[in-house]
Amino acid sequence: MLKRRTLLIVLLTAAAVGPLAAEIIEQVLVNVNGDILTKTEFEQRQVALLRNRPELANVTPDSPVLRKAVAEVTPALILEAVDELLLIQRGREFGLALGDEQFNSIVDNIRKSNNIESDEQFQMALKQEGMTMTDLRRALERQMLASEAQRRDVVDKISVTEAEARAHYEVHKEEFTTPSEVTLREILIEVPVTEKGVNVAQDDEAKTEAEEVRKRLLTGEPFPRLAAEFSDAPSKANGGLIGPIRQNELAEALQQQLAKLKVGDLTEVIRTARGYQVLKLESRTETRIRSFDDARADISNKVGSEKMAAERLKYLEKLRSQATITWRNEELRKAYEQALAERRKALAG
């Protein structure tokens, strides 16, 4: 696990490059409508994002791997930080706050889910994360304000019409289709291959053996028993059973052979790359397409999620257009504008 302290020391060094140039030692990085993002707060975000990357477990301040990782995550991270401030401010406009009862309920749930029985254990767990109870309450309230603002302004206003749902269903019908599957039994008689290739006599011998096995199967001898006795395939341990396999994932020639068979029938002896094979069609399921009515709830959830993601970005753009954002760090401003330009391009596309 990446050590928080190690990474924090690295981030504090003025040796950082790109968006983390020496100017980042300034206490205030950006002011959004009077609310500020400090150097320490942003470093904590970087640590939280990078701390669990295995390749950064033993970083040093001059590690190229760390420098690259920090440079890669910073644009999206600073954009996310400004977004969060805008959402928190919107939550405050609704008059929202995290009450004592709600906070205590959340803490109780955290303790239960982590099997923490005493207040002392909980305080110790917070300390290990570099947090106090005050820090936890502030973080939870910020999360609640941002989430509730989005719910009221975006989520609650999203609806999926019947026409939208049906249009999605028609375009993405394969998502609601379960292809035909087959379960087979196999017996493989392997043909030895040497540096000189395949010996013709050995090939003929393997083919003859496979044909004899097929004849015995046709007389009613149990497939599992003959598979255990003759097959060179790993499936012999399971009576030759393989599958279920999606029929459209099989070779075209094999699909054509299986299409002619009824459940319980055998194929002819088939030449494969490894030798000669006999297959039995054990079972087959037909292609199934869920009806629109049956899939309606899933469709609504998916279309609603897609609409919500797009509307959320438009909503943030509106909040941003109404905000006063003052930068105190030029490199970080460039990183922010880079991420914002990429998001706007994606939204326009």
RASULWO-V260174 format. One record per run of one state. SS is the DSSP state (@ for helix, = for strand, . for the rest). FROM is the first residue (numbers start at 1). TO is the last residue. If there is no record, write none. Layout:
BEGIN
ss=SS from=FROM to=TO
ss=SS from=FROM to=TO
END
This chain:
BEGIN
ss=. from=1 to=3
ss=@ from=4 to=12
ss=. from=13 to=17
ss=@ from=18 to=20
ss=. from=21 to=21
ss=@ from=22 to=25
ss=. from=26 to=27
ss== from=28 to=32
ss=. from=33 to=34
ss== from=35 to=38
ss=@ from=39 to=50
ss=. from=51 to=53
ss=@ from=54 to=56
ss=. from=57 to=63
ss=@ from=64 to=93
ss=. from=94 to=99
ss=@ from=100 to=113
ss=. from=114 to=118
ss=@ from=119 to=128
ss=. from=129 to=132
ss=@ from=133 to=153
ss=. from=154 to=154
ss=@ from=155 to=157
ss=. from=158 to=161
ss=@ from=162 to=171
ss=. from=172 to=172
ss=@ from=173 to=176
ss== from=177 to=178
ss=. from=179 to=180
ss== from=181 to=190
ss=. from=191 to=192
ss== from=193 to=194
ss=. from=195 to=196
ss== from=197 to=198
ss=. from=199 to=199
ss=@ from=200 to=218
ss=. from=219 to=222
ss=@ from=223 to=230
ss=. from=231 to=233
ss=@ from=234 to=238
ss=. from=239 to=240
ss== from=241 to=246
ss=@ from=247 to=249
ss=. from=250 to=251
ss=@ from=252 to=259
ss=. from=260 to=265
ss== from=266 to=266
ss=. from=267 to=269
ss== from=270 to=271
ss=. from=272 to=274
ss== from=275 to=285
ss=. from=286 to=287
ss== from=288 to=289
ss=. from=290 to=291
ss=@ from=292 to=321
ss=. from=322 to=324
ss== from=325 to=327
ss=. from=328 to=329
ss=@ from=330 to=348
ss=. from=349 to=349
END
